[in-house]
Amino acid sequence: MKVNKNFLFLLLGQSTANLGDVFYIVSTISILYKLTGSATISAFVPFTFTSAVRCFPVY
């Protein structure tokens, strides 16, 4: 199977961006937990990020 070079670059770039998003969310949860000590507030972080993306998409 022949893979297009441009598609490979797209796949690599998207994978890197997704990994960066995961690190961003995990670090935000960690910082919030250290500042507040509340697991409840920390648990709302992924929900808040997801809701914001769904409600206010960037085109």
N, C-alpha and C positions, 0 to 999 in steps of 0.2 A: 504494500500500500504506500503510495506516494503522499507525503505530507507537504503542504504548501508552506514555504518559509515564513510568509507574512502571517499565516494562521498560527504557526508555532510562536511567533513573537507576541501575537494577541493573547494566546493562551497563557504564556509566561507572564505577561504584564498583568492580566486579570487575576491570575493566581497570587501574584505578589501583592496586588491591591487588596484582595480578600484577606490575606494573611495580616496585612497592616491594619485592616478594620478589626480583626479579632484581637490583636494586641492592644489597640486603642480602647476597645470595650472592656477588656480584662483589666487594663491599667486604671481605667476610670472607676470600675467597681472596687478595685483594691484601694484606691485613694479615698473614695467615699467611705468605705468601711473603716479605714484608719482614722479619718476625721470625725466620723459620727459614732462609730461603734455599733451601728444599727444594721443588722442583716436585712431587715425589712426594706429600708431605703436602698440598700445595695441591690436587692432583688428587683427593684423597679427600673434599674438602669437599662437592661436589654429591652424591656417592654417600651420604655420611653423612646429609645433610639429607633426601634422598629415602627412605633406609632408615628414619630416625626417623619420618617422616610415615606410612610404610606400616605400621610395627610398632606405633606408638602413636598411632592416629588420635584426633582431638579431635572429638567429636560435639556 
